[in-house]
Every structure is written in C-alpha cells, then in structure tokens.
Amino acid sequence: MAQFARPSVDTYNADGWTEDDGTSDALWGEIDEVTADDADFVRSALTPTSDVYVTKLTTVEDPLSSVNHTARWRYGKDAASGDAIDLTVQLRQGYVNEGTPGTLIATLGTHTNIASGWNAGTYTLSAGEADAITNYADLYIRFVANKP
C-alpha cells in the first residue's frame, strides 16, 4: 500500500524563508498538498547565503521494503531575478537544529542555477539509503538556498 509523508511542522527557519504572501507563520502548510499547487509556496531570501529551511514529515509506517522510496518536490526561481540561485534538498532523520542535524539519509537534489518558473524534482532512494531509515516518525526535509 502506498504511503505519503508530507510536511507537518516548521522545524528550522532562522534564515528568513517566507510563504508566498511574505509571512512565515506556518510554511509547511504551503507545501503539504496532495496535488501540487504552484500558487502557494515557500521561498528563501532574494539573495540567500546558505539559507536553511527544515520541515518535519508526517509519520508513515515502515514499509518493510527497500524499494520505491520516492521523494518529490517542486522548485523554481522568480522570473524577475537575474541572479543564479542554487538549491540543495536533503532527507534527514533525527534533525534537531543546525548544530544537531541528525543523519543524512540522502541528498535528494542539488540544483545549480535553478531555472525561472516551476521545475519538478524527484529522487528514488537506493536500497542502502532506504535501509538507513530506522525511524519513519523522525524524518525531515532540509532545503538550502544559496546565491553562489
């Protein structure tokens, strides 16, 4: 049976990520939808310097399988921005804060000079990466935006 872990709480946002309307009260709610909605999103500062945002994922049951663990996300850059922006997306277990970032399960994507508009990211964990998950109730997605 397919399961889907979705963002459930803002875990770390000391670097000024905001919602599409400029607020920052519940970023996770902008990116937790079942069907992608590009009208709501989270964004880093216009000129990020390794700006980090981390969201905890909802709990899923251990599938007792090492295959078909797939992460999906959407990313892009404001068309008005001429600056190069890089984005790294990670799956971590046991994240507490940047001083205690937990275990890196996988770097899901490293996007260099991301394109304007919306782009789809997807990553399927290797068997070894899937087997490294020991607690499906303690998974986090970590986004890092940077202007090189």
C-alpha positions in Angstrom: 0.0 0.0 0.0 1.4 3.4 -1.0 2.1 5.9 1.8 2.9 9.5 1.6 4.8 11.5 4.2 4.1 15.2 3.9 5.4 18.4 5.6 3.7 18.7 9.0 5.6 21.4 11.0 8.3 24.0 10.6 11.3 22.7 12.4 14.0 25.2 11.4 13.7 28.6 9.8 16.3 31.0 11.2 17.3 32.3 7.8 14.1 34.1 6.8 12.3 31.8 4.4 8.7 33.0 3.9 5.4 32.0 2.5 4.2 33.3 -0.9 2.4 36.2 0.9 5.6 37.2 2.8 4.5 35.8 6.2 6.3 33.0 8.0 3.8 31.6 10.5 3.3 28.1 9.0 5.4 27.5 6.0 4.8 23.7 6.0 1.1 24.4 5.2 2.2 25.9 1.9 3.9 22.8 0.6 1.8 19.9 2.1 -0.8 19.5 -0.6 -1.7 16.2 -2.3 -1.8 17.8 -5.7 0.9 20.4 -6.4 -0.4 24.0 -6.1 2.1 26.5 -7.5 0.0 29.4 -6.2 1.3 28.7 -2.6 4.9 28.0 -1.8 7.9 28.8 0.4 10.8 31.0 -0.7 14.2 31.9 0.5 15.5 35.5 0.7 16.2 37.0 -2.8 19.9 36.8 -2.2 20.3 33.7 0.1 23.5 32.8 1.8 23.1 29.1 2.6 19.6 29.9 3.9 18.1 26.8 5.5 14.5 25.7 6.0 13.6 22.3 7.5 10.2 20.7 7.8 9.3 17.5 9.7 7.4 14.9 7.7 4.2 13.1 8.8 4.7 9.7 10.2 4.4 6.7 7.9 4.7 3.0 8.7 7.9 1.2 7.9 7.1 -0.5 4.6 9.5 -3.4 5.3 10.9 -2.9 1.9 14.0 -1.2 0.5 12.4 -0.3 -2.9 10.2 2.6 -4.2 11.0 5.2 -1.5 10.5 8.3 -3.7 10.7 11.9 -2.8 9.0 14.6 -5.0 9.2 18.4 -4.7 8.8 21.5 -6.9 11.2 24.3 -7.1 11.9 27.4 -9.1 13.1 31.0 -9.1 11.3 34.3 -9.6 11.5 35.2 -13.3 12.4 38.8 -12.3 15.5 37.6 -10.6 18.6 37.6 -12.8 20.8 36.1 -10.0 21.9 32.5 -10.0 20.4 30.6 -7.1 21.4 27.1 -6.1 19.2 24.7 -4.1 20.0 21.6 -2.2 17.3 19.2 -0.9 18.1 16.6 1.7 16.3 13.8 3.6 17.4 13.6 7.2 16.5 11.5 10.2 16.6 12.9 13.7 17.1 16.6 12.8 17.0 18.9 15.9 18.7 22.1 14.6 21.7 23.1 12.5 24.0 22.2 15.4 22.4 18.7 15.6 21.3 18.0 12.1 20.7 14.3 12.6 21.6 11.6 10.0 21.8 12.5 6.3 19.8 9.7 4.6 20.2 11.2 1.1 20.9 14.3 -0.8 17.7 14.3 -2.9 18.7 17.1 -5.3 21.5 19.6 -6.0 20.1 22.2 -8.4 22.6 24.6 -9.7 21.5 28.0 -11.1 17.9 26.9 -11.0 15.6 28.0 -13.8 12.8 30.5 -13.6 9.3 29.1 -13.3 8.4 25.7 -11.8 10.5 22.6 -12.1 9.8 19.1 -10.8 12.3 17.3 -8.6 12.2 13.6 -7.9 14.5 11.1 -6.3 14.2 7.4 -5.6 16.3 6.2 -2.6 18.7 3.4 -3.2 18.2 0.2 -1.1 21.0 1.3 1.2 19.5 4.7 1.7 16.1 3.3 2.4 17.6 0.7 4.8 19.4 3.6 6.7 15.9 4.9 7.8 15.4 3.4 11.3 12.5 5.7 12.4 9.8 6.7 9.9 8.4 9.0 12.6 11.5 11.2 12.7 12.1 12.2 9.0 12.8 15.8 7.8 13.3 17.5 4.5 16.1 20.2 4.6 16.2 22.9 1.9 19.3 25.0 1.5 19.2 28.0 -0.9 22.4 29.8 -1.9 23.5 32.6 -4.2 26.9 31.5 -5.4 
